[in-house]
Amino acid sequence: MHDGWYDESSIKYTITRYPDEKVVAENYTGTTFTDNELLEIQNYYYEIKPVTSDGEGQVGVSPKVLAGKALVVPYSTEFEFESDASSWTVIDGNMDGVQFTYSQFPIDGLILDMYSSANDDYAISPAFSLKAGKAYKIVYDVYFSSCISDLTPDQYHDFRFTVGNGITAESQNIELDKIEHFSTSQYYSVIPFEMTFVPETDGEYNFGFNYMTQNPITDIIGIERFSIEEILEKDLSAVSFDGEMSPTEGEPAEYSVKVKNVGAKDIDAYQVQIVRLDGDNKVVLGSTDVTEKIESNAEATVKVSATPDVDGDFQMAAVVVLDGDQNALNDVTEAKTVTSYPEGTKPFNVLLTGDNTSINARFPISFYSQYYTAQSIYYPEDFTGQTGTITIHRLALYYDRNEFDVDMSDVTFNAEIYLGVTDNKYIGTPSGYIPVTGQTKVFDGTNTIVDGKDRMMIFELDTPFEYDLSKNLVFTIVKDGVSPGMFPAQFKVYNDIWDTPEAEWRSFRFEDEVSPEPMTGAGEVVPCLPIMSLAVETTVGIKDLTLGGDGIIFDGSSVTFNGIDAVSLAIYDLTGRTVFNDVVTGRNTIETNLSKGVYVVKVVDVEGNSYTKKVRVS
């Protein structure tokens, strides 16, 4: 283009390639240009700027063309930018005007917005250079906006995953997987679909997603993520870990680590570690050697006992160790922040949980109103492995910060906690609420909801509570405080079965702007209970204590040996001071006359067997 005369003999061109904005030619005098230095395959175009002795001319822009070198493996895209999607080819197979398009709403990805009764649409990847006989793992993360429900009972999807040597529908002639009559039960779901491909010959291969639902449907689906990687022969992945996020220095804590054999061969032996991350170093806190076979593409959960070596906050992760592992990039899980309490702090050793776990943004704490009161009844059988009398020193609730909150800043609030016992099994109705006047206030202070997942809300009890496991435990929490968002935390609960009779519901909640104390009949019952950890110390009433079967009986004032050839008896208080120590050979009854308190009793028999027990004299 030009607006008048120019010196044609002096014309030269500057050619710039996009999207990488590389100047590929300057002072170029020809009328055709060949670019032999293309990068990976994508949509390229060129700007051509003419320059003469009289100045610069108008810039011309070439059409976009899909070209370049085949991509290499591993490869992954989350379609964050339009350029990530530009290398994909979309095909409207049935010519209905509906096809995949790039969008950043409702997700970043290739979106298909459907409103017709028939579909035949393709999204085909750029080419990948693959080797014959090698196994490759392909994963699509597919987004579904709607779900099956009473209003949309026919919300089903049919689609397939293909591969071939080209970007036409006809070239996608190998079917990797076909999904028919697929539905989701939740709105806005992202579902991963994983498959394996072993090419018979070396070459360049394109992967396709063919959506072909024929039933009437209105929905938005999309490809949110695509990845391809070679499946190595030996490759063990550390997927995730869970466990005690508030352990005590020097005290063992238990963790569950999920691992996956993503290699092509079965694995017979490996090690799983829990580590403290210290810069580039990994300090091993505990490990488990596993000799049980894990098959290719199978998962396993491994229990690891780990003992923190420091107090305070630190980063913890799980690590897999496999001889000959060909991929070190997936050997370590995502790190989690752990708060380790100083040595001597009583560790959490009881977990109150059960079936039908869930999350709840309104129980046992909500900020809908200034005041909130929640109450739950726990049974002795909820305290697995505990009998007699236990002393509760600390307790913790579990929560995730609500990522949909209007304000993600920390939320500090006042709290009171009451513990008591009852013969009641259920709260059943709002009138079944048990007033706190008959309970013990064990905590009066503040706590804070902070950002993150798998958080523990820990309460150090002002007054330890002695709980007799012959009764049911009543837990009551009273919150006083406000938050920019009404539901800043999603608490982890169990027994979340709403179709059971209300008369058998074990929890209660009440919220009010004026008073935390529920008026008679106010509030509502709920079936779920908070998942809770407790730090307990086991004590046994003296009248119930037996050592060595029924051979040694201690009633608080005396010790009787029935058929046990005891040679010594020692009793210590909790400071370690010896309050009784004597040789008892040949004697059946020993007078002790201990005052009220907690003691450690140690008996040694003639064969050297030692019996030790902590007891309480009341």
C-alpha positions in Angstrom: 0.0 0.0 0.0 1.2 3.5 -0.7 -0.3 7.0 -1.0 1.9 8.2 -3.9 5.3 8.0 -5.5 8.2 6.2 -3.7 11.7 5.1 -4.7 11.0 1.5 -5.5 14.7 0.8 -5.9 15.4 1.6 -2.2 12.6 -0.4 -0.6 13.5 -2.8 2.1 11.5 -4.8 4.6 11.6 -5.5 8.4 9.8 -8.8 9.2 8.7 -9.6 12.7 7.4 -13.0 13.8 4.6 -13.3 16.4 3.7 -14.3 19.0 7.3 -14.5 20.1 8.0 -10.9 18.6 11.2 -12.0 17.0 12.7 -9.9 14.2 13.5 -12.5 11.6 14.7 -10.2 8.8 15.9 -6.7 8.4 16.8 -4.7 5.3 15.2 -7.6 3.3 14.8 -6.9 -0.4 12.9 -10.0 -1.7 9.2 -10.4 -2.2 8.9 -13.8 -0.5 10.4 -15.0 2.7 10.9 -18.5 4.2 11.2 -18.8 8.0 13.4 -21.9 8.8 13.7 -21.2 12.5 10.2 -21.8 13.8 9.9 -22.8 17.4 7.3 -25.2 18.8 4.1 -25.6 17.0 1.6 -22.7 17.4 -0.3 -20.1 15.4 2.3 -17.8 13.9 1.8 -14.5 12.0 4.2 -11.8 10.6 4.3 -8.0 10.5 6.0 -6.6 7.4 7.2 -3.0 7.7 8.5 -1.4 4.4 11.3 1.2 4.6 12.5 3.4 1.7 14.8 6.4 1.5 11.8 8.5 2.0 10.8 6.8 5.3 8.7 4.0 6.7 5.5 2.7 5.0 2.3 1.2 6.4 2.8 -2.2 8.3 1.2 -5.2 6.7 0.1 -8.3 8.7 0.0 -11.8 7.4 -2.8 -14.4 8.1 -2.2 -16.7 11.1 -0.9 -20.2 10.2 -0.4 -23.2 12.4 3.2 -24.3 12.0 6.3 -25.2 13.9 8.2 -28.1 15.4 6.2 -30.9 17.1 6.1 -30.5 20.9 8.2 -32.7 23.2 7.1 -34.7 26.2 6.5 -33.9 29.1 4.0 -31.1 28.3 1.2 -29.5 30.2 -1.1 -26.5 29.7 -3.7 -24.9 31.9 -4.8 -22.5 29.1 -4.0 -19.5 31.2 -3.6 -17.3 28.0 -5.2 -17.4 24.6 -1.8 -18.2 23.1 -1.9 -21.5 25.0 -5.1 -22.4 23.1 -4.2 -21.0 19.7 -2.2 -24.1 18.8 -5.3 -26.3 19.2 -7.6 -26.9 16.2 -11.4 -26.8 16.7 -13.8 -28.5 14.3 -17.6 -28.0 14.2 -18.3 -31.5 12.9 -22.1 -31.2 12.4 -21.9 -27.5 11.2 -24.5 -26.3 13.8 -22.5 -23.2 14.6 -21.4 -24.5 18.1 -17.7 -25.1 18.5 -14.9 -25.0 21.1 -13.7 -21.4 21.7 -11.1 -20.0 24.1 -12.5 -18.3 27.2 -11.5 -17.2 30.6 -15.0 -17.6 32.1 -16.2 -19.7 33.8 -12.7 -21.3 33.5 -9.5 -20.7 31.5 -9.8 -23.2 28.7 -11.5 -24.3 25.5 -15.2 -23.9 26.2 -18.2 -25.6 24.4 -21.4 -23.7 25.2 -24.2 -26.1 24.2 -27.9 -25.5 23.6 -28.7 -28.0 20.8 -29.9 -31.6 20.7 -26.9 -32.9 18.7 -23.2 -32.3 19.0 -20.1 -33.4 17.1 -17.3 -31.1 18.0 -13.5 -31.6 18.2 -10.7 -29.9 20.0 -7.4 -31.3 18.7 -4.0 -30.7 20.2 -0.8 -29.6 18.5 1.5 -32.4 17.4 3.8 -34.3 19.8 6.9 -36.2 18.8 6.5 -39.7 20.3 8.6 -42.8 20.1 7.4 -46.3 19.1 6.9 -48.7 22.0 7.0 -46.0 24.7 4.0 -45.7 27.0 2.6 -42.2 27.5 0.0 -41.0 30.1 -2.5 -38.4 28.8 -4.7 -36.5 31.2 -7.6 -34.2 30.4 -9.2 -32.1 33.2 -12.8 -31.6 31.9 -15.1 -28.9 33.4 -18.9 -29.5 33.7 -21.0 -26.5 34.6 -24.2 -28.3 35.4 -25.1 -31.6 37.0 -27.8 -34.2 37.1 -30.7 -33.2 39.3 -34.5 -33.3 39.6 -34.7 -30.3 37.3 -32.2 -31.8 34.8 -32.7 -35.6 34.9 -31.2 -36.0 31.4 -28.0 -34.1 32.0 -25.8 -36.8 30.5 -22.7 -36.5 28.3 -21.2 -38.6 25.6 -17.6 -38.0 24.5 -14.4 -39.7 23.5 -10.7 -39.2 23.5 -8.8 -39.9 20.3 -5.3 -39.7 18.7 -4.1 -39.7 15.2 -1.6 -38.2 12.7 -3.3 -34.9 11.9 -5.7 -32.2 12.8 -8.8 -33.3 10.9 -11.7 -35.4 12.3 -10.8 -38.2 9.8 -7.2 -38.3 11.0 -8.3 -38.9 14.6 -8.8 -42.6 13.9 -7.5 -44.2 17.2 -10.0 -44.2 20.1 -8.2 -44.1 23.5 -11.4 -44.0 25.6 -15.1 -43.6 25.0 -17.4 -42.2 27.8 -21.1 -42.7 27.4 -24.0 -41.5 29.6 -21.6 -39.6 31.9 -23.1 -37.3 34.6 -21.9 -35.4 37.7 -23.7 -34.8 41.0 -22.2 -31.4 41.7 -22.3 -28.1 39.8 -19.0 -26.6 38.4 -17.1 -29.9 38.6 -13.7 -30.5 37.2 -13.1 -34.2 36.5 -9.8 -35.7 35.4 -9.8 -38.4 32.7 -6.6 -40.4 32.4 -5.5 -42.8 29.6 -2.4 -44.5 28.2 -1.2 -44.5 24.6 1.7 -46.7 23.1 2.4 -45.7 19.5 3.4 -48.4 17.1 5.8 -46.2 15.1 7.9 -43.1 15.7 6.0 -40.0 14.6 4.0 -36.9 15.3 0.7 -37.4 17.0 -2.3 -35.2 17.8 -4.7 -35.9 20.6 -8.4 -35.1 20.3 -11.4 -34.5 22.5 -14.6 -35.3 20.6 -17.9 -34.2 22.3 -20.8 -36.0 20.7 -23.8 -35.9 23.0 -27.0 -36.4 21.0 -29.7 -35.9 23.7 -31.1 -32.4 24.3 -28.8 -30.6 26.7 -27.9 -27.1 27.8 -24.6 -26.9 29.5 -21.1 -25.5 29.4 -18.2 -27.9 29.3 -14.5 -27.2 28.7 -11.0 -28.5 28.7 -9.3 -26.8 31.7 -6.0 -28.7 31.6 -4.2 -31.1 29.3 -1.0 -33.0 30.0 1.1 -35.7 28.5 4.2 -37.5 29.9 6.1 -40.6 29.3 5.4 -43.5 31.7 8.8 -44.6 33.0 9.5 -48.1 34.1 10.2 -47.2 37.7 8.5 -44.1 39.0 6.9 -43.8 42.5 5.0 -40.6 43.3 4.3 -39.1 46.7 0.8 -37.8 46.3 -0.3 -36.3 49.6 -0.1 -36.8 53.4 -2.4 -36.1 56.4 -1.9 -36.4 60.1 -1.1 -34.4 63.2 -0.5 -30.8 62.3 0.1 -29.7 65.9 2.5 -32.3 67.3 4.7 -32.0 70.3 8.5 -31.9 70.1 9.9 -35.3 71.1 6.6 -37.1 71.0 5.7 -39.5 68.1 2.8 -38.5 65.9 1.0 -40.5 63.2 0.7 -39.6 59.5 -0.9 -41.2 56.5 0.9 -40.9 53.2 -0.8 -41.6 49.8 1.7 -42.9 47.2 1.1 -44.0 43.6 3.0 -46.2 41.3 3.0 -44.2 38.1 5.7 -46.4 36.5 5.1 -49.2 34.1 6.4 -51.9 36.4 5.2 -53.2 39.7 7.2 -52.1 42.8 8.1 -54.6 45.6 10.0 -52.5 48.1 10.2 -48.8 48.9 10.4 -46.4 51.8 8.2 -43.5 52.9 9.5 -40.7 55.0 8.1 -37.7 56.9 10.6 -34.9 56.8 11.1 -31.4 58.1 12.2 -29.1 55.3 15.2 -27.0 56.3 16.2 -25.0 53.3 17.4 -27.5 50.7 17.9 -30.2 53.4 15.3 -32.8 54.4 15.5 -33.8 58.1 13.9 -37.3 58.4 11.5 -37.4 61.4 10.2 -40.9 60.8 10.1 -43.6 58.1 8.3 -46.8 57.1 9.8 -49.5 55.0 7.2 -51.1 52.7 7.6 -54.6 51.2 4.0 -55.1 50.0 3.8 -55.0 46.2 2.2 -52.0 44.6 1.1 -52.6 41.0 1.5 -50.2 38.1 -1.0 -47.3 38.3 -2.1 -48.4 41.8 -2.2 -46.3 44.9 -1.4 -47.2 48.5 -1.7 -45.5 51.9 1.3 -45.9 54.2 1.3 -45.1 57.9 4.4 -43.3 59.2 5.2 -42.4 62.8 7.3 -39.2 63.0 8.8 -37.4 66.0 9.3 -33.6 65.6 12.9 -32.6 66.6 12.1 -28.8 67.1 9.3 -26.7 68.4 7.6 -23.8 66.6 6.4 -23.6 63.0 8.1 -25.6 60.2 7.4 -27.0 56.8 6.7 -30.8 56.7 6.4 -33.0 53.7 6.3 -36.7 52.8 9.0 -38.3 50.6 9.2 -41.6 48.8 12.5 -43.4 48.4 12.7 -46.0 45.6 15.9 -47.6 44.3 16.2 -46.8 40.6 13.5 -44.2 40.6 13.6 -42.6 37.2 11.7 -39.4 38.1 12.7 -37.4 41.2 10.3 -34.6 40.4 7.4 -36.3 42.1 9.2 -37.8 45.1 8.1 -35.1 47.6 4.5 -34.0 48.4 3.4 -30.4 48.7 4.7 -29.1 52.0 2.4 -28.2 54.9 3.0 -25.8 57.8 3.2 -27.7 61.1 3.1 -26.0 64.5 5.2 -28.1 66.9 4.6 -27.5 70.6 7.5 -27.4 73.2 8.7 -30.6 74.7 6.6 -31.6 77.6 3.3 -30.3 76.1 0.8 -33.1 76.3 0.3 -34.4 72.7 -3.0 -35.0 71.1 -3.7 -38.7 71.5 -7.5 -39.1 71.1 -9.4 -38.4 67.9 -13.2 -38.1 68.0 -14.4 -38.9 64.5 -16.5 -41.4 62.6 -18.4 -42.2 59.4 -20.2 -39.7 57.1 -17.6 -36.9 57.4 -18.3 -33.5 55.8 -17.6 -29.8 56.2 -20.0 -27.3 57.7 -19.7 -23.5 57.6 -22.4 -23.0 60.3 -21.3 -25.6 62.9 -19.8 -25.5 65.5 -19.0 -21.8 64.9 -20.6 -19.2 62.8 -20.4 -15.4 62.5 -23.9 -14.9 61.2 -24.7 -13.2 64.6 -22.7 -11.7 67.4 -23.2 -14.7 69.7 -23.2 -18.4 68.7 -23.6 -21.4 71.0 -23.1 -25.0 69.9 -23.4 -28.2 71.9 -22.7 -31.9 71.2 -22.9 -35.2 73.0 -20.1 -37.7 72.6 -20.3 -41.3 73.7 -17.7 -43.3 75.6 -17.3 -45.5 72.6 -16.2 -42.5 70.6 -13.1 -42.5 72.8 -11.4 -45.4 71.1 -9.0 -47.3 73.5 -9.9 -45.2 76.5 -11.5 -46.6 79.7 -12.0 -45.6 83.3 -11.3 -41.9 84.0 -9.3 -39.6 81.7 -8.1 -36.0 82.2 -8.6 -33.7 79.2 -5.9 -31.0 79.0 -6.2 -29.7 75.4 -8.7 -29.9 72.6 -8.8 -28.9 68.9 -11.3 -28.5 66.1 -10.4 -28.9 62.5 -11.3 -26.5 59.7 -10.5 -25.1 56.3 -10.5 -21.3 55.7 -13.5 -20.6 53.5 -12.0 -19.6 50.2 -15.3 -17.9 49.2 -15.2 -15.5 52.1 -15.6 -11.8 51.3 -12.4 -11.0 53.4 -9.6 -13.4 53.8 -7.9 -11.6 56.7 -7.6 -13.4 60.1 -10.6 -13.5 62.3 -10.1 -13.3 66.1 -13.0 -14.0 68.5 -13.8 -14.6 72.1 -14.7 -18.2 73.2 -15.8 -20.1 76.2 -15.8 -23.9 76.4 -17.7 -26.0 78.8 -17.4 -29.7 79.4 -19.8 -31.9 81.4 -21.3 -35.4 81.6 -24.9 -36.6 81.0 -26.9 -39.7 80.8 -28.7 -38.3 77.8 -27.9 -39.9 74.4 -29.4 -37.2 72.2 -30.4 -33.6 72.3 -33.3 -34.4 70.0 -35.1 -31.0 70.2 -34.0 -27.5 71.0 -35.5 -28.1 74.5 -32.9 -30.8 74.9 -30.1 -28.2 75.2 -28.2 -28.7 78.4 -27.5 -25.4 80.2 -23.9 -24.6 80.9 -24.7 -24.0 84.6 -24.3 -27.7 85.2 -21.0 -27.9 83.3 -17.4 -26.9 84.0 -16.0 -23.9 82.2 -12.6 -25.2 81.0 -11.6 -22.3 78.6 -12.2 -18.6 78.5 -10.1 -16.6 76.0 -9.6 -15.9 72.3 -8.8 -17.9 69.2 -8.2 -17.0 65.6 -9.3 -18.4 62.2 -6.3 -18.1 59.8 -5.9 -18.8 56.1 -5.1 -22.3 54.8 -6.5 -25.8 54.8 -6.3 -28.6 57.3 -6.1 -26.1 60.1 -6.4 -27.0 63.8 -8.1 -24.6 66.2 -6.4 -25.4 69.4 -7.7 -24.6 72.9 -5.3 -25.0 75.9 -7.8 -25.7 78.7 -7.5 -23.3 81.7 -9.0 -26.1 83.8 -8.2 -29.8 82.9 -11.4 -31.8 82.9 -11.7 -35.3 84.5 -14.1 -37.3 82.4 -15.6 -40.5 83.7 -16.1 -42.8 80.7 -19.2 -44.4 82.2 -21.1 -41.2 81.2 -21.6 -39.3 78.0 -19.5 -36.2 77.5 -21.2 -32.8 76.8 -19.2 -30.3 74.8 -20.4 -26.7 74.6 -18.7 -23.8 72.9 -19.9 -20.2 73.1 -18.6 -17.7 70.5 -18.6 -13.9 70.9 -17.4 -11.9 67.9 -18.0 -10.7 64.4 -16.3 -11.1 61.0 -16.5 -9.4 57.6 -17.9 -12.7 56.3 -20.5 -14.7 58.1 -18.8 -18.0 57.4 -15.0 -17.6 57.4 -14.3 -21.3 58.2 -15.6 -24.7 57.1 -15.4 -27.0 60.0 -14.9 -30.7 59.7 -17.7 -32.8 61.1 -18.9 -36.4 61.2 -22.1 -38.3 61.6 -23.5 -35.9 59.0 -26.7 -37.9 58.3 -29.7 -35.6 57.9 -32.2 -38.3 57.0 -32.1 -39.9 60.5 -34.9 -39.0 62.9 -34.4 -35.6 64.6 -35.0 -37.3 68.0 -31.7 -39.0 67.6 -29.7 -35.9 66.7 -26.8 -35.3 69.0 -25.9 -31.6 68.4 -27.5 -28.2 68.8 -26.8 -24.6 67.6 -28.1 -21.2 68.6 -27.2 -17.7 67.3 -28.4 -14.3 68.5 -27.4 -10.6 68.5 -28.2 -10.1 72.2 -27.4 -13.1 74.3 -25.4 -16.3 74.0 -27.7 -18.2 76.3 -30.4 -20.0 74.3 -34.0 -19.2 75.4 -36.1 -22.3 76.1 -37.0 -24.0 72.8 -34.9 -21.6 70.7 -32.1 -22.8 68.3 -32.1 -26.0 66.2 -30.7 -29.5 66.4 -28.3 -30.9 63.9 -27.1 -34.5 63.5 -23.3 -33.9 63.0 -20.6 -33.6 65.6 -17.3 -31.7 65.3 -14.3 -33.8 64.5 -12.1 -33.1 67.6 -8.6 -34.1 68.9 -8.0 -34.3 72.6 -4.8 -34.4 74.7 -5.7 -36.7 77.5 -4.0 -38.3 80.4 -5.3 -41.6 81.6 -5.9 -42.1 85.3 -7.7 -45.0 87.0 -9.8 -44.9 90.1 -8.0 -46.8 92.9 -11.0 -49.0 93.6 -10.8 -50.2 89.9 -7.1 -50.8 89.7 -5.7 -54.3 89.1 -2.1 -55.1 88.1 -1.1 -58.4 86.6 -4.6 -59.7 86.0 -6.4 -60.1 89.4 -3.2 -60.9 91.2 -2.5 -57.4 92.6 -5.4 -55.2 94.0 -4.9 -51.6 95.2 -7.8 -50.0 97.0 -6.0 -46.7 98.0 -5.1 -47.7 101.6 -3.5 -51.0 101.0 -2.1 -53.4 98.3 -3.1 -57.0 98.3 -1.3 -59.8 96.4 -3.4 -62.7 95.3 -1.2 -65.5 94.0 1.6 -63.0 92.8 5.0 -63.6 94.3 5.8 -59.9 94.8 9.3 -58.9 96.0 9.1 -55.1 96.0 6.5 -52.3 95.9 7.3 -48.6 95.1 5.0 -45.7 94.8 5.9 -42.2 93.4 4.1 -38.9 93.2 4.1 -36.9 90.0 7.3 -34.9 91.0 9.2 -38.2 91.0 9.4 -38.3 94.8 9.3 -41.8 96.4 6.4 -41.9 98.8 6.5 -45.7 99.5 9.3 -48.2 98.9 9.6 -51.6 100.6 10.5 -55.2 100.2 7.3 -57.2 100.3 8.5 -60.8 99.9 6.2 -63.2 101.6 3.6 -60.6 102.6 0.0 -60.7 101.2 -1.2 -57.2 102.2 0.7 -53.9 102.4 -0.7 -50.8 104.1 0.0 -47.6 102.2 -2.6 -45.0 103.5 -1.9 -42.5 100.7 -3.4 -39.0 100.8 -5.5 -37.7 97.8 -3.5 -37.3 94.6 -2.1 -39.0 91.6 0.7 -41.6 91.9 2.7 -44.1 90.0 2.6 -47.6 91.4 5.4 -50.1 90.5 5.4 -53.8 91.5 8.2 -56.3 90.8 7.6 -60.1 91.2 10.0 -62.9 91.9 10.6 -63.5 88.2 11.6 -59.9 87.5 8.3 -58.9 85.9 7.5 -55.3 86.4 4.0 -53.8 86.6 3.5 -50.0 86.5 0.3 -47.9 86.5 -0.7 -44.3 87.1 -3.5 -44.1 89.7 -5.6 -41.5 91.4 -6.5 -41.6 95.1 -9.7 -39.7 95.8 
